Amino acid sequence: MGIEGNRLVKVSLIQQGPAPESKEESVKTLLAKIDQVAEKERPDFLMPTELATTQYFPAGAANQKYFDWAEPIPGPITKLVGEKARKYELCVVLPMFERASVEGIYYNSAVVIGPDGEIVEGTMPDGARVLRHAKNHIPYMPSLPNRYDERSYFKEGAGFPVFDTPKAKIGVVICFERRFPESFRLIA
């Protein structure tokens, strides 16, 4: 016996592989993968990898050139991915490098795009409405071989919103956040 209102949702994940040193090539690859997976699998949700529009750059010393890759929300990449979401009538959880509206502030974010191609607003625990989830737990691990230092790039987010999409109500956790049980408790 199931709980009333529950239904199965189909989720497809995209592992893009090694990203080129070009944001344009990364975006081109992402859009092609969305077409490929959406046409074949017809998922309710499609989720690419963290920082899906760029390579994963926060390993090693900070490099100023990567800040040019950040985009606002909404922006060009949310528009392009929104067109794909509308075409295939699916939700896309789009992880991206966000340039905030405040000069010099950047986030490792995930935007939820609905089957109408529009950004789905999230609701924070205090009722505030947001356009995305910004990663809260920002790793700094200088003793590792690649010296993971996301703090050189990203400001931490302000909490864990819940997104009420036409397909399901969801929360988003980005990479390192999965190591902290309060991430899941807050979303639940």
VMD Tcl script that draws the C-alpha trace (Angstrom):
set ca {
  {0.00 0.00 0.00}
  {1.45 3.39 -1.01}
  {0.95 6.78 0.52}
  {-1.76 8.78 -1.23}
  {-0.30 11.18 -3.78}
  {3.04 9.41 -4.13}
  {4.15 8.44 -7.59}
  {7.32 7.23 -9.18}
  {9.56 9.78 -10.85}
  {12.28 8.95 -13.31}
  {15.64 10.64 -12.76}
  {18.47 10.59 -15.28}
  {21.99 11.69 -14.38}
  {24.54 13.10 -16.80}
  {28.22 12.41 -16.19}
  {29.82 14.66 -18.77}
  {33.36 13.36 -18.42}
  {36.49 15.48 -18.50}
  {35.54 19.05 -19.29}
  {37.55 21.04 -21.79}
  {39.37 24.23 -20.81}
  {36.66 26.14 -22.67}
  {33.32 27.13 -21.14}
  {31.78 27.25 -24.63}
  {32.79 23.63 -25.26}
  {31.46 22.58 -21.85}
  {28.10 24.21 -22.57}
  {27.96 22.67 -26.06}
  {28.67 19.22 -24.57}
  {26.06 19.72 -21.83}
  {23.33 20.73 -24.28}
  {24.13 17.76 -26.54}
  {24.02 15.38 -23.56}
  {20.66 16.80 -22.48}
  {19.30 16.08 -25.97}
  {20.79 12.58 -26.00}
  {19.52 11.54 -22.56}
  {16.12 13.27 -22.77}
  {15.29 11.74 -26.17}
  {16.28 8.25 -25.08}
  {15.21 8.13 -21.43}
  {12.31 10.64 -21.21}
  {13.02 11.38 -17.51}
  {11.01 13.58 -15.17}
  {14.27 15.04 -13.83}
  {17.64 15.38 -15.47}
  {20.71 16.22 -13.38}
  {24.16 17.04 -14.73}
  {27.33 17.08 -12.62}
  {28.42 19.83 -10.23}
  {29.50 22.99 -12.08}
  {28.02 21.51 -15.25}
  {28.79 24.51 -17.47}
  {32.52 24.52 -16.72}
  {35.23 22.17 -15.73}
  {35.73 21.63 -11.98}
  {38.28 24.38 -11.43}
  {38.60 24.88 -7.62}
  {41.45 22.37 -7.29}
  {44.88 23.94 -7.05}
  {45.73 27.60 -6.66}
  {43.04 30.19 -7.33}
  {43.00 31.43 -10.91}
  {41.32 34.72 -11.75}
  {40.34 33.61 -15.29}
  {37.63 31.30 -13.96}
  {35.60 34.22 -12.58}
  {34.85 35.19 -16.19}
  {32.93 31.90 -16.51}
  {30.36 32.78 -13.84}
  {26.84 33.74 -14.96}
  {23.90 35.47 -13.32}
  {20.62 33.74 -12.52}
  {18.62 34.07 -14.69}
  {21.14 34.31 -17.49}
  {22.25 32.85 -20.82}
  {22.76 29.26 -19.59}
  {19.46 29.11 -17.71}
  {17.75 30.30 -20.90}
  {19.46 27.65 -23.06}
  {18.76 24.83 -20.62}
  {15.22 26.16 -20.14}
  {14.62 25.70 -23.87}
  {15.69 22.03 -23.55}
  {13.50 21.51 -20.47}
  {10.50 22.92 -22.34}
  {11.25 20.86 -25.46}
  {11.38 17.59 -23.49}
  {8.83 18.56 -20.78}
  {11.23 17.72 -17.95}
  {12.81 19.37 -14.93}
  {16.53 20.07 -14.98}
  {18.58 20.59 -11.83}
  {21.37 22.73 -13.30}
  {24.55 23.08 -11.19}
  {26.49 26.17 -12.26}
  {29.02 28.84 -11.31}
  {26.87 31.82 -10.31}
  {27.85 35.48 -10.39}
  {25.64 37.16 -7.79}
  {24.06 40.56 -8.28}
  {26.49 41.94 -5.66}
  {29.88 42.71 -7.25}
  {32.58 40.17 -6.33}
  {30.24 37.52 -4.87}
  {30.13 34.08 -6.50}
  {28.34 30.85 -5.63}
  {28.46 27.17 -6.51}
  {24.73 26.95 -7.23}
  {22.03 24.71 -8.62}
  {19.00 26.11 -10.43}
  {15.82 24.06 -10.82}
  {14.23 24.59 -14.23}
  {10.69 23.35 -14.75}
  {9.08 21.67 -17.77}
  {7.82 25.07 -18.92}
  {11.46 26.19 -19.28}
  {11.19 28.64 -16.39}
  {13.20 28.75 -13.16}
  {11.31 27.15 -10.27}
  {11.57 29.27 -7.15}
  {12.59 27.54 -3.95}
  {11.25 28.19 -0.47}
  {13.69 28.57 2.42}
  {12.76 27.31 5.90}
  {11.87 30.90 6.92}
  {9.53 31.26 3.91}
  {11.87 33.41 1.83}
  {11.74 32.74 -1.93}
  {14.98 32.09 -3.85}
  {15.92 31.34 -7.47}
  {18.48 28.67 -6.63}
  {20.26 26.59 -4.01}
  {23.76 27.91 -3.24}
  {26.16 25.37 -1.76}
  {26.39 25.89 2.02}
  {29.35 23.71 2.97}
  {32.40 25.01 1.09}
  {35.39 22.66 1.38}
  {38.90 23.85 2.11}
  {41.29 20.89 2.14}
  {44.82 22.19 1.49}
  {46.47 18.94 2.63}
  {44.99 16.93 -0.26}
  {47.14 16.53 -3.40}
  {44.94 18.86 -5.48}
  {44.50 21.42 -2.66}
  {40.73 21.75 -2.85}
  {40.02 25.36 -2.00}
  {36.49 26.28 -2.99}
  {36.60 29.17 -0.51}
  {38.84 31.05 -2.95}
  {35.92 31.05 -5.38}
  {32.58 30.63 -3.62}
  {30.67 32.27 -0.80}
  {28.51 29.90 1.25}
  {24.78 29.78 0.73}
  {22.12 30.73 3.26}
  {20.27 27.44 3.74}
  {18.41 24.67 1.98}
  {15.39 25.63 -0.10}
  {12.70 23.21 -1.23}
  {11.47 23.40 -4.83}
  {7.85 22.49 -5.59}
  {8.06 21.41 -9.23}
  {5.19 20.03 -11.33}
  {6.98 16.65 -11.19}
  {7.74 16.45 -7.42}
  {8.77 18.49 -4.40}
  {12.57 18.31 -4.14}
  {15.59 19.58 -2.25}
  {19.09 19.98 -3.63}
  {22.41 18.99 -2.06}
  {25.67 19.77 -3.86}
  {28.63 17.38 -3.48}
  {30.40 18.07 -0.14}
  {27.07 18.92 1.53}
  {26.16 15.23 1.48}
  {28.64 14.73 4.34}
  {26.49 16.76 6.72}
  {23.25 15.17 7.98}
  {21.65 18.55 8.71}
  {21.48 19.15 4.95}
  {18.98 16.32 4.61}
  {17.20 17.09 7.88}
  {16.52 20.66 6.83}
  {15.21 19.62 3.43}
  {12.96 16.95 4.96}
}
mol new
graphics top color blue
foreach p $ca { graphics top sphere $p radius 0.5 }
foreach p [lrange $ca 0 end-1] q [lrange $ca 1 end] { graphics top cylinder $p $q radius 0.2 }
display resetview
